[in-house]
Each structure stands twice: as C-alpha cells, then as structure tokens.
Amino acid sequence: MSDPPELPCLLYVGDVPVESSYHGSALLYRLLQDYPPQRLRVVETNLARSQPERRLPGVGYGELRLGWRRPLYTRFARAYRAWLTWRAANCQHQWPRLLPGFAPQAVLTVSHGFAWRTAARFAAQHHLPLHLICHDDLPRCKSLPACFEKWLDGEFGRVYRQAASRLCVSPFMRDAYRERYGAEGEVLYPSRAADCPNYATPPGRLLESKATLTGAYAGSINSEGYARAVRLLATSLTALGGRLLLFSPLRPDELQSRGLNLPNVVACGLVPFHELIESCRADADFLFAPMSFDPEDRPNMELSFPSKLTDYTAAGLPLLIWGPPGCSAARWVRDNPGVAELVETDEPAALPPALLRLGENPAHRFQLAEQALALGRQFFSHAASQRTFHHALGATQN
C-alpha cells in the first residue's frame, strides 16, 4: 500500500476565527488540530479575531485588515457589508506582511463573511488550488441589500466552481449546490475533537425514574428564532417542575433582553467542550437542539447542520430536536429513526408531549441515548473528518 501524499503547505484565509470555541471556529480548529504546524499558516480578518489562548499551538497567525467593526452594528450594516464583500478581493498589498517565510501550496477558506473572496483571488493569482468549506448558505443569508443579492449569488457560484474541493456541511447543501452551481461537492460533517471523550454506554441514571427533568442547551443565541425556542423550552420545563442548563456566552443583560433570565434557567457560561460533555452527562436528562422557524432563516436551516450535535451525541444523552420539517436536523432524524425526539411544529403546545415522553419512560430515554452515541460515532468522528479533508487536499497534489 502506497503512503498518503504529503500534506501541502496550507494557507487558511477567512473571517471565521480558528480557535477552540464553538460553531464554525470549533469546526476549523478540530479539522486543523492534527495538521503539521510548520505546514500551516492562519490568516484571519481584523473583524473577528481569535483569542490567543484558544489558538492552534505552534501555528503562525496573521491578521488581514479589511475594515472597521463598528459600522457592522449600525443601521448602515447591510450597505457596509456589501462594500466589505467587494473590497475583500482587493487586498494584494497586504500579502508580503502576512506571509513572511511561508510559501503556500494550497488555500483554504470558509464561505462566511467577506474573506472567502480574498482567498479565491489569492489562489487564482498564484495558481494554487482553493479548498472551500461551506458551513452556512451564504448566498441566502440576506446579509446584503436586496440589489446585491443576485451579484453575491453569481460571485459565490464562480468561486464555488473555481474551488478544487468543495466541502459541504450536509448532503442537503451538497445536492442543492450541485443543482445551483453545476459543480460536485463532498460532505464534511462537523467533527468531534481529537481528544473528545468516548463513552461506551449512556449514563446508567437515565434508567432511573425521574420526578422532574433537567434539559441542557449549548451554544450562542444570536437570533430571535433561537431565543424564542430556548424560552419556550424553559417555560415548558417550568410547568413540569424542571430546569434548563444554559451553556452560552450570553451576559446577564443579554439573557434579560432575550427573556431568558428565568428562575429555572441556570446560566453556566461558555465552557470547554470536554467540560460541557462531562457536566451534561452528570446533570442533564436530555439535550436541546433547536433550528429556527423564522421565514428569513429558512433557507439556511434547510442546508446548514447544527454543529452542536457533535458534542451532544458524545455525551450519550437523549436528544430533543425542534425545527421545521425541511430543516437539515429534522431530515437527519427522519433518515436515522430513533436518534432523537423530534418536534416539527413551532406551536408551544407541541413541546410538552415530547418532554413527557422523555420524563415518563426511562427505557425510551436510554434507547434514544444509545442511538445518539452510535450515530455520533458514525457521522462525527474526528478520524472520519480527517480522512475526508486530507483526501480533498491530497487529490490536488502531484
């Protein structure tokens, strides 16, 4: 058997910080945490900086200067994002400062924010293969003025076709992009960390009778659709005498503004993934994964995939997934029966029956947890994601 090709000297350029935190940042960190540090250079934008203590050890980081953060939080934000998107392809003068002593052989980026255009232009000008990770449905996220949406879709389609590999976070995104842009992609699910805890069975306490339920939610709450889902879960648990553990970076004033400063909500803060898994395994009876029902979020909900399921399934606890029938999480549950309690309507009355099923039937809780463990190993293992990613990189090397 021949040895695998040597991994190329890889330049990452993107708005998503490469750090051990959450969402797309965690996806990138885990994807690159085994990469040879001397063959990797990370260039992030000044609009979203990683925290030094969360960075990949031994890897050089640089900062691409695109603009200013403050206008992104004003009433001119959409117009300003359009300008940043256009400007991002014209940063050639910064490369000598960003790449001292590093000669990239391939370029990696994420279709988020603005710097994906920077990466695509650099790769084209230097005749390098571009590797594109698609985590959110950027062309349908409604982040630019309506008059720019057609241009954005066309520009994204051009870059998507330019890419030597197109790594889509779900099969639903891969299929939709094949239809839209006429190019084949490959599925790269979010992955667990290399040192993720590996439990053989769910915690035995799930088989014990429960007087009340404790649920857990982990992640940011950056839209009203998600805030509403978490609020409804908390109020539904209140009626059953239960509580909600909230692992989120929200400050006390943000909890209040989102209506989550409730008596049965325990604010646990943002914690490292291993602490999250251990805490949930010790104290939670189920894990909550909502997807937004808001119409403006619908296109992205259909194609993106909740990265929190990587660590959720590692905990070996029952899953409660709440989202519209067409969202990726609901389709994943239907394709894998028995992996979660699934609620597909946003009516408040739909949650309590699912909670009662979880609370009244210990055997049901344990069976859901067993299936979540098994499916998590199949879909989200670190080794599987590394094989997919390294194959994509190696396929373009001589």
N, C-alpha and C positions, 0 to 999 in steps of 0.2 A: 504494500500500500504506500502511495507517494505521500510525502509530507505536505501539509497545507501550505498555501502560498504565504510568504511573509506579509504581515500586515503593513499597509502603506503608511508613510508619514502623513498623518491626518490633521487637517485644519478644520476646526469647528468654528463657524461664524453664525451667530444668531442672537435673538432677543431673549430667548429662554435661558436663564442662568443655569450653569451646570453645577449643581450643588445637591447635597443630601438633604432635601427638604420634602416637597410634595409636588403633585401634579406633574407637568412636563419636565420640571427640573429633576425630580426623582427618576423619571424615565431615562433621561440623558445620563445622569450620574451612574445609574446602575448599568446602563449599556456600555459605558466607557470605563467603569472602575477596574476592569482587568486589562485595559489597553496599556501597552508599554509606555510609560510616561515620557521617555525620550523621543517617542514617535508621535506625540500628540501635542497640539497647541490649541488652546481655547481662546477665542476672541468673542467677548460679549459686548453689548452696547452699553453706553452710559445711562440708558433709560431703565435698565433692570439689572443691577449689579448683584453678583453672588456674594455671600458672606465668606470671608477668608477661611474661617474655621470649618466651613462646610464643603470646601473645595476638594477636588481630587488631589491626593497627596503626590507631590513630586512633579506636577504638571504645570507648565507655564501658562499664565493667564494674561490676556491683554484687553484693552478697552477701546472699542470703536466709538468715536464721538459722532452722534447723529443729530442731536438737538437738545431741547430742554424738556424736563419732565412736567413743569408746572402747567403749560398750556394743555396738556392731556387731561386736565381735570377742570377745564373751564367750558363755557358754552361754545367755544370755538374748536372743541376737541376733534370733531369729525373732519373739519377742514384741515386742521393741523396734521391729523393722521394721514390725510391724502398727500400733503406736502412731504411728510417724512417718508412715505412709501415711494414717492417719486425720487426724492433725494437719495435714498439709500443705495441706488445703483451708481452713484457718482462719488465714491469715496476713495478713488485710486491713490490720492496723495497721502493717505494715512498708512499704507502698507509697509513702507520702509521702517516706520517706527514700530509697527506691530509684529513684524516677523524677523527680528534680528537673529541671524544664525539658524533659521529654520526654513527648510526647503520642502514645502508640502507636495505630496504626490496625489492627494485626493482632498476633496472639500465636502464637509458635512454641514447640513443646515436643517432647520425646522420651519415649516410653513406657519409661522406665527409672527405677528408684529411687522417688522419692516426689513430686517437684515437678511432675510432669505433672498432678496433682490441683490444685496451686496455680495452674498456668497455666489449667486448664479453668475453675476458679472465677472467676479474674480476668476471663477472656474473657466468661463468661456475665454477670457483674455489670456489665460495661461495654459489653455488646452489641457485642463485637468478634469477628471471625472467628478461629477457632482452627485452626492447621495442625499436624497431628500426624505426627511421623516415628516409624515402628515399626521398630526395628533388631533387637530381641530379642523373643521371645514372652513378654512379661512375665507374663500370667496363668498360664503353665505352668512358670515358673522355680522353683517350690517354695521361695520365699523367706520365706513367712509360715507360721504354724501352720496345720495342716490345716483347722481350724474357720473360718479366714478365707478360704480359697481360693475358695469359692463367692461370697462378698461381693466379693472382688477381681475375679473374672471379670465379675460384674454391673456393678461400678463402671467397670471398663475398657470394657466394652461400651457403657455410657451415654456415656462421654467419646468413644469412637470414633464413635458416631453423632452426637454434638454437633459434631464437627470439620467445618469447611468443606472441608478437603482431608485425605486420609489417604494418606501416602506410605510404602509398604511396601518393605522392602529386597529382596524377591524376589517373583516371580509366585506362588510357593507360599504365601507368607504372605498375599498379596492374596486369593487364592482361598479359603484357609481362613477368613480373617476375614469375607469376604463370606458364607460359609456360617454361621459362628458368630453374627455380629452384625447381619446383614441390611443392610449398607452397602457400597458400592463403594469400592475404593481404587485407587491408582495406583502402579506400580512405580517406585521410585527406587533404582537400584543404587548402591552405594558408588562414589565417583568419584576419579579422579586429581586431583592439584593442578593449578592453572592453569599452573604452570611446570615440570610434570613433563617429564623428558627424553623425546624422541620419536625412537626408533631405527627406521630403515627395515628393517633386517635383524638377525637374530641374530648374535652374535659368530662370526667365522669359525673360531675354535678349536674350536667344537663338532664340526666335521667331522674333527678330528684324532683318531687312535687314542689311547685312554686306558689307562694301566696301572692307575690307581686312580680312584675317584670322589670328588668333593667336593660334598656337599649343603649347603643352607642353609635355616634356619628363622628367620622373623622374627615377633616378637610376644610377648605375655605368655604365661605358662603358669600359669593360675590354677585348675586343677582336676587331679585325679589322672588323669582320662581323657586330657588333653593331655600331662601329664608322661609317662605310660606310652607314648604314641605316639612322642614325641621320643626317649625312652630306647631303644625298640625299633629306631628308625631308626639311632641311634648304634651300638648293638651289632651291627646287621646290616652297617653300613658297616665296623666293625672287622674282621669276618670276611673282608671283601673288601679290606682294607688301605686303606680310605677314611677320610674325616674329615667332621665336621659343623661348619659355621659357625653359631653361635647368636647372633642379634641380638635380645637380650631385656634388660629392665631388672632381671633377677634378680641379687641379690647373691651373693657366693661361698657364704655359709651357706645361701641358698635353693637354689642349684644342688646343694649337697651333700644337703640334705634331700629333694630330688626325684630323687636318684640320677643327676644329670647332670654330676657332676664326674669325667668320664671322660677318659682320655688322648687320645682322638681328638676331643673336643669343644673347639672354640675359642670362648671367650666373648668376643663382640665388643661387648657392651653395646647400649644403645638409641641409635641414630644417626638423624640427619635422613633423610627419605625419599630425597632425591637421592643422599646418600652410600651409603645401603643399595643402591639400584639400581646405582650405579656399582661398588661393591665386589662385589656378586654377579655382575654382568656380567663383571668381571675375573677372579674366582676360583672361582665355583661352576659346577658342571656341571648341577645341577638344583635346583629349589626345592620345599620340602615344605610341603603344606597339609593337616594332619590335621583331622578332626572326631571328636568324642568318641563312643565306642561305649557309654559308661555309660548304663544304663537311665534314670537320673534326668535325663540331658542330652538324651535322645532327642527329646522334643517340640520343644525349641528348635533342635536340629540340623536338624530337618526343615523349619523355616520361616526361620531366620536365614540369613545368607550371609556367608562369610568375606571380610572387607574387605581382607585382605592380598592378595587376587587382583588388586586394582587396580594395586599397585606390582609385584607378581610378574610380571604379564603385560607391564608396561612394560619390564622388563629384557630380554625376548627370550630366555628360557631355558626348557628343558623343565620341565613341572610334574609333580610326583608327588602325587596326591591320595589320601588314605586316609580312608575313612569308611564308615558303614553304607549299604546300598543306598538307604534312604529319605531320606538327608540331602540338603540342597539342593545341596551341591557335587557329589555323585555324580550327581544328576539333571541338573545343568548340563552335566557332562561327557558324559553319555549323549545329551543334546539337541544337543551340539556335538562330534561324533565327531572324534577326532584332536587334541583340545586338550590332553590330559594322559594320563599313565599313571594308571590308576585301580585301586585295590585296595579291595575292598568286604567284606573279612572281617578280623576282628581277630586271626586266628591269626598268631603270629610267623613261621611258615614262609611266609606269603604275601608278605612284603616282598622277600626275596632275589631271586625270579624277576623282579620288576619292576626291581630295581636292575641285574640282569644285562642285561636288555633295554636299559636306558639306557647301561650301560657298554660293551657289545659292539657296538653298532650306531650309528656316528656319523651315518649318514643319518637314522636314526629320531630321534635327539636333535634334529637340525637341523629336521626336519619338524614335530616337536612344538613347538619354539620358534617357528617361523614361524606356526603356527596360533594359538599363545598371543598373539603380537603382534597378529595380525589380529583375533582375537575380543576382545582387550582394548580395542582402539580402538573396536570396535562397542558394547561393553557399558558401558565405564567412562570414557569421555571426559569431561573437565571441561565441555566445551560442551554435551554432551547432558544432563548432570545439571542444568546451569543452565537450559536450556530447560524441562525438566520442572518444576523448582522455581518458576521465575518464572511459568510458566503457571498453576501452582496458586495462587500469590499473586494474580496478575492476574485470575483468574477470579472473584474475590470482590469486586473493586473496582468502584465506579461509573464 
